[in-house]
Amino acid sequence: MYKHIPIFLLCLQVAAVMAQQKVPAKPRILISTDIGGTDPDDNQSMAHLLMYSDKFNIEGLVSSPSYGNGSKEEILRMIDLYEKDLPHLKKHQKDLLSPEHLRSVTKQGVRGNAPYRGYRSATEGSNWIIQCAKKTSDQPLWILGWGGLEDLAQALHDAPEIQDRIRIYWIGGPNKKWSANSYAYIADNFPDLWFIEVNSSYYGFFSKKEALDSIKPTNYYSKHIEGAGYLGKDFISYYQGEVKMGDTPSLLYMMDGNPDDPTRESWGGSFENFTRSSRIVFNRVSNITDSVAFCTLVEFNLKGPKLNIPTDSVCFIMETAYGNSVQRWPGYYLGDGKYGLKYSPKQAETLAYRFTSAIPDLNFGEGKLVVTNLWPGKVNSTDYILGKNWYTDRGGAHLYEGKIQGGKTVSKWTHEILADWGKRWNWLKK
């Protein structure tokens, strides 16, 4: 009998800790999304958000496409589908948000990435971020970033006082590539933000490893979504119905546990504090002997002729291979014969690139860069120094999902998450 007492006491201690966690019933959230752009996973995540809208106080749906043709019209189209399905959903969950409210908080943000300085001019979206952040509330405004950081950077530039009223969960990775200038502005000027930078863990959500047959991303549509209302009919348009939803972990993080503690385990991942964001500055074209961690902010500061063109104007390009295509990254004139370009590699690889320009003296040549698979990597003297409330993917080797750093902090919950969502899809089949 007595040998069971330590286990009993341990259970009491665990229960006490869990009871102490403050879990907001409906956290305040604002979504910044590039929906309608090049990656249709935002549409999948938007369907998930709408079907779980009873879990949140949604204060903003901002279209922020740093790359591609995303627009608020695509958000409104998704809301229209949701409105058609709402009568069936409300039979099971009466607290789902009204389409009228969702349309009223849908705003257009910046289109295209910011120039070298990291911001451009105010938009409907950036102004809405400021307005929501300044509301009187006993909760912070959580900004869930599914795309670029341009509207957030603009809002912070225009109203820096909001930094103490907001918290950010940002899906970085590829988005950091397109939003490197705005990221650099935020990290350099607002190191005391509460910021969760998720560069890789989110991949664990749609990893195919160790998935049970009934909830595998590849067959989830046929088993759970097919025939489920207007949202279900629309879902097949994205990846032929295969579940990706790389932005959904931001929602899952807010749905499960205590969002004030990023180090806890949650459906949306578990993160560790980091006090420096990797940044390296090259005053030359890099070569095969140079290496950086993936998602490092790589900055090229190069010298050339003094030109009579506006500062912060695009005057040269860095080209990189992407599959069978070429991606192009803008380089800027910084004045006084100085030229700059910021870039962030999203994965481990040997990156080959070349600089080109219509101005012959700005053809800086070709280079290479070895990108390693552990973020944030080695310490550099040029790193951004961060405050105490920045968090990122856990680096332990045991938490890698294949090559995905921190992936297991999300993938371990996939069965539970998709099974729960499957119940809501079933509501639309009756």
C-alpha positions in Angstrom: 0.0 0.0 0.0 2.6 2.5 1.1 4.7 2.0 -2.0 2.0 3.8 -4.0 2.2 7.0 -2.0 5.0 8.7 -4.0 3.1 8.2 -7.2 -0.1 9.6 -5.6 1.8 12.6 -4.3 3.3 13.2 -7.7 -0.1 13.1 -9.3 -1.3 15.7 -6.8 1.7 17.9 -7.6 1.0 17.7 -11.4 -2.7 18.4 -10.9 -1.8 21.5 -8.7 0.5 22.8 -11.4 -2.1 22.4 -14.1 -4.7 24.0 -11.9 -2.4 27.1 -11.6 -2.3 27.6 -15.3 -4.4 30.6 -16.5 -6.1 29.6 -19.7 -8.0 32.5 -21.4 -11.5 31.2 -22.4 -11.3 33.2 -25.6 -8.0 34.8 -26.3 -7.9 37.9 -28.4 -6.3 37.1 -31.8 -5.6 38.9 -35.0 -4.5 36.9 -38.1 -2.1 38.3 -40.6 -2.2 36.0 -43.7 -1.0 35.9 -47.3 -4.1 33.8 -48.2 -4.7 33.7 -52.0 -1.0 34.0 -52.7 1.4 31.3 -53.9 0.8 28.8 -51.0 -2.8 27.5 -50.6 -2.2 26.1 -47.1 -3.5 29.4 -45.8 -6.9 28.5 -47.2 -6.8 25.2 -45.3 -5.9 27.0 -42.1 -8.6 29.6 -42.6 -11.2 26.8 -42.9 -9.9 25.4 -39.6 -10.1 28.9 -38.0 -13.6 29.5 -39.1 -14.8 26.1 -37.9 -13.3 26.8 -34.5 -14.2 30.5 -34.2 -16.0 29.8 -31.0 -12.6 29.4 -29.3 -11.4 32.9 -30.0 -12.2 36.6 -29.9 -11.1 37.3 -33.5 -10.3 41.0 -33.8 -8.7 41.1 -37.2 -8.2 39.2 -40.4 -5.5 41.1 -42.3 -4.3 40.3 -45.8 -0.5 40.7 -45.7 1.0 39.1 -48.8 4.7 40.0 -48.8 4.8 37.8 -51.9 2.1 36.7 -54.4 -1.4 37.9 -55.1 -3.1 37.5 -51.8 -6.0 39.8 -51.0 -8.7 40.4 -48.4 -11.2 39.3 -51.1 -10.0 35.8 -50.6 -10.7 36.0 -46.9 -14.2 37.3 -47.7 -14.7 34.4 -50.1 -13.9 31.9 -47.3 -16.3 33.7 -45.0 -19.0 33.3 -47.6 -18.5 29.5 -47.6 -18.5 29.5 -43.8 -21.8 31.4 -43.8 -23.4 28.7 -46.0 -22.3 26.0 -43.6 -23.0 27.9 -40.4 -26.6 26.6 -39.8 -25.3 23.1 -39.6 -22.3 24.0 -37.5 -24.5 26.0 -35.0 -26.6 22.9 -34.3 -23.6 21.7 -32.4 -21.8 24.8 -31.3 -23.8 28.0 -30.8 -20.9 30.3 -30.0 -19.4 30.3 -33.5 -18.7 33.9 -34.6 -21.1 35.6 -37.0 -20.1 36.2 -40.7 -21.0 39.8 -40.2 -18.5 40.3 -37.5 -15.8 38.4 -39.4 -16.3 40.6 -42.5 -16.2 43.8 -40.4 -12.7 42.9 -39.1 -11.3 41.8 -42.5 -8.7 44.4 -43.7 -6.3 44.8 -46.6 -2.7 45.1 -45.6 0.5 45.7 -47.6 1.0 44.0 -51.0 4.6 43.1 -51.6 7.6 43.1 -49.4 9.1 46.1 -47.7 12.2 47.9 -48.9 15.6 47.7 -47.2 14.5 49.8 -44.2 11.8 47.3 -43.4 8.6 49.4 -43.7 6.9 51.5 -46.3 3.7 53.4 -45.5 0.5 52.8 -43.5 -2.2 50.4 -44.8 -5.7 49.6 -43.7 -4.2 46.5 -42.2 -1.4 48.1 -40.2 -3.8 50.8 -38.9 -6.2 48.1 -37.8 -3.4 46.3 -35.9 -2.7 49.6 -34.0 -6.4 50.1 -33.3 -6.9 46.6 -31.9 -3.7 46.8 -29.9 -4.8 50.0 -28.2 -8.2 48.6 -27.0 -8.7 48.5 -23.3 -8.4 44.9 -22.2 -7.0 42.7 -19.5 -5.6 40.4 -22.2 -2.9 41.1 -24.7 -3.6 41.0 -28.5 -2.1 37.9 -30.0 -1.0 38.5 -33.6 -0.8 35.2 -35.4 1.5 35.6 -38.5 0.8 33.3 -41.4 2.7 35.4 -43.9 4.9 38.5 -44.0 5.7 40.9 -41.2 5.3 44.0 -43.2 2.1 45.2 -41.6 3.4 44.4 -38.1 6.6 46.3 -38.8 4.6 49.2 -40.2 2.3 49.3 -37.1 5.3 49.2 -34.8 7.0 52.0 -36.7 3.9 54.2 -36.6 2.9 53.4 -33.0 5.9 51.9 -31.1 3.9 52.2 -27.9 1.8 49.1 -28.9 4.8 46.8 -28.4 3.8 46.2 -24.7 0.2 45.3 -25.7 0.9 42.6 -28.3 2.3 39.1 -28.5 3.3 37.4 -31.7 3.3 33.8 -32.9 4.9 33.9 -36.3 5.3 31.1 -38.8 8.7 32.0 -40.2 10.7 29.7 -42.4 9.7 30.6 -46.0 7.9 33.7 -44.8 11.2 34.9 -43.4 12.8 34.7 -46.9 10.2 37.1 -48.3 10.0 39.3 -45.2 13.7 39.6 -44.3 13.7 43.4 -44.4 10.8 43.7 -42.0 12.1 41.0 -39.7 15.4 42.8 -39.5 13.6 46.1 -38.7 11.6 44.5 -35.9 14.5 42.5 -34.3 16.8 45.5 -34.4 14.4 48.0 -33.1 12.0 46.1 -30.8 14.0 43.4 -29.0 11.7 43.5 -26.0 8.7 42.2 -28.0 7.0 39.0 -26.9 7.7 37.0 -30.0 7.5 33.3 -30.8 9.5 32.7 -34.0 8.6 29.3 -35.4 10.9 28.5 -38.3 10.5 24.7 -38.4 8.4 23.1 -35.7 5.2 23.7 -37.7 6.3 21.2 -40.4 5.7 18.5 -37.8 2.0 19.1 -38.1 1.8 17.7 -41.7 4.7 15.2 -41.4 3.7 11.8 -42.7 5.9 10.0 -40.1 4.2 7.6 -37.7 0.7 8.8 -38.6 -2.2 6.4 -38.0 -4.0 5.4 -41.1 -7.2 7.1 -40.1 -5.7 10.6 -39.7 -2.8 10.5 -42.3 -2.6 13.9 -44.1 -2.7 12.1 -47.4 -6.1 10.4 -46.8 -7.8 12.7 -44.3 -9.9 14.3 -47.0 -11.5 11.1 -48.2 -12.1 9.9 -44.6 -13.3 13.1 -42.9 -13.8 16.0 -45.3 -15.4 14.7 -48.5 -19.1 15.5 -48.6 -18.9 17.9 -45.7 -20.6 21.1 -46.7 -19.3 24.0 -48.7 -16.0 24.3 -46.8 -15.4 20.6 -47.5 -16.1 21.0 -51.2 -13.7 23.9 -51.4 -10.9 22.0 -49.5 -10.2 19.7 -52.4 -8.9 22.7 -54.3 -5.8 22.9 -52.1 -3.1 20.2 -52.6 -5.8 17.8 -53.9 -7.2 17.7 -50.4 -4.0 16.6 -48.7 -3.7 18.3 -45.3 -0.8 20.7 -45.0 -2.0 23.7 -42.9 1.4 24.9 -42.0 -0.1 28.0 -40.3 -2.6 26.1 -38.2 -0.1 25.4 -35.3 -0.5 29.1 -34.4 -4.2 28.5 -33.7 -3.5 25.2 -31.9 -1.1 27.0 -29.6 -3.9 29.3 -28.5 -6.4 26.5 -28.2 -4.5 24.3 -25.8 -2.9 25.1 -22.5 -1.5 28.4 -21.3 -0.3 30.7 -24.1 1.6 32.8 -21.6 4.2 30.0 -21.3 5.8 29.1 -24.7 8.0 26.5 -23.0 5.1 24.2 -22.1 3.9 21.4 -24.2 0.9 22.3 -26.5 -0.8 21.3 -29.7 1.0 24.2 -31.3 4.5 23.2 -30.2 6.9 23.8 -27.3 9.6 26.5 -27.6 12.8 27.7 -25.9 13.9 31.1 -25.1 16.7 32.6 -27.2 18.5 35.9 -26.7 20.1 36.3 -30.0 18.8 36.0 -33.6 21.4 34.8 -36.0 22.6 37.6 -38.4 25.8 37.6 -40.5 27.1 40.5 -42.6 29.2 39.9 -45.7 31.1 42.8 -47.2 31.9 40.5 -50.2 30.4 37.7 -52.2 30.4 34.6 -50.0 32.0 31.3 -51.1 31.9 27.6 -50.3 33.9 28.1 -47.1 31.2 30.3 -45.6 28.3 28.7 -43.6 25.3 29.9 -41.7 22.3 28.3 -39.9 19.0 28.1 -41.8 16.8 31.1 -41.2 19.8 33.3 -40.5 19.4 36.9 -41.6 22.2 37.1 -44.2 23.1 40.7 -45.1 25.3 41.7 -48.1 26.9 45.2 -47.8 28.7 45.8 -51.0 30.6 48.7 -52.5 30.1 50.2 -56.0 29.8 53.4 -57.9 28.1 56.5 -56.5 24.8 56.8 -58.4 22.3 59.6 -58.7 19.3 57.4 -57.7 17.1 57.6 -54.6 18.2 55.8 -51.5 16.4 52.5 -50.8 15.6 52.0 -54.5 16.1 48.6 -56.1 19.1 48.5 -58.5 20.4 44.9 -58.4 19.0 41.4 -58.0 20.2 38.2 -56.3 19.0 35.1 -58.2 18.7 31.7 -56.5 17.5 28.4 -57.9 14.2 27.0 -56.6 13.4 23.7 -58.2 13.2 24.2 -61.9 12.6 28.0 -61.5 14.5 31.0 -60.4 13.7 33.2 -57.4 14.8 36.9 -57.4 15.6 39.0 -54.4 15.9 42.8 -54.6 19.1 44.7 -53.7 19.0 48.4 -52.7 21.1 51.5 -53.1 22.0 52.7 -49.6 23.7 55.9 -50.8 27.3 57.0 -51.1 28.3 54.0 -53.3 26.9 51.4 -50.8 24.6 48.6 -51.7 22.6 46.2 -49.5 20.5 43.1 -49.7 19.0 40.9 -47.0 18.2 37.3 -47.4 17.2 34.4 -45.2 17.7 30.7 -46.4 14.8 28.5 -45.3 16.5 25.1 -45.3 19.8 23.3 -45.1 21.5 23.3 -48.5 24.5 24.5 -50.5 23.0 27.7 -51.8 24.3 29.0 -55.2 23.4 32.5 -56.2 24.4 35.3 -58.6 24.0 39.1 -58.5 22.7 40.7 -61.7 21.9 44.3 -62.7 21.1 46.4 -65.7 23.9 48.6 -64.4 27.1 46.9 -65.4 29.2 48.0 -62.4 26.6 46.3 -60.1 27.1 42.8 -61.5 28.8 41.7 -58.3 29.3 38.1 -59.5 28.4 34.6 -58.3 28.7 33.1 -54.9 27.9 30.1 -52.7 26.8 29.6 -49.1 26.6 26.4 -47.0 23.4 26.4 -44.9 23.4 24.1 -41.8 20.4 22.5 -40.1 20.5 23.8 -36.6 18.9 27.2 -35.8 20.1 29.7 -34.5 23.5 28.2 -35.0 26.9 29.6 -34.0 27.3 33.0 -32.3 28.1 35.9 -34.5 29.2 39.4 -33.4 26.5 40.8 -35.7 23.6 38.8 -34.2 20.5 40.7 -33.2 20.4 40.9 -29.4 17.0 40.0 -28.1 15.1 40.6 -24.8 13.8 37.9 -22.4 10.5 37.2 -24.3 11.7 35.8 -27.6 11.2 32.1 -28.2 11.9 29.7 -31.0 12.0 26.1 -32.1 13.7 23.7 -29.6 17.1 22.5 -30.7 17.4 19.1 -29.0 18.3 16.2 -31.3 15.6 14.0 -29.9 13.0 16.5 -31.0 13.9 16.5 -34.7 11.2 14.9 -37.0 13.6 13.7 -39.6 15.3 16.9 -40.7 12.7 19.1 -39.0 14.1 20.9 -35.9 11.5 20.8 -33.1 9.1 18.9 -35.3 8.2 16.3 -32.7 6.8 19.0 -30.3 4.0 19.3 -32.8 3.8 16.0 -34.6 3.1 14.1 -31.3 -0.3 15.8 -31.2 -1.4 15.2 -34.8 -3.7 12.3 -34.2 -5.5 14.1 -31.4 -5.8 17.4 -33.4 -7.1 15.8 -36.6 -9.5 13.5 -34.7 -11.0 16.5 -33.0 -11.4 18.4 -36.2 -12.9 15.3 -37.8 -15.8 15.6 -35.4 -16.6 19.1 -36.6 -16.4 18.0 -40.3 -18.9 15.3 -39.4 -21.3 18.0 -38.2 -21.5 19.2 -41.9 -22.4 15.7 -43.1 -25.7 15.5 -41.2 
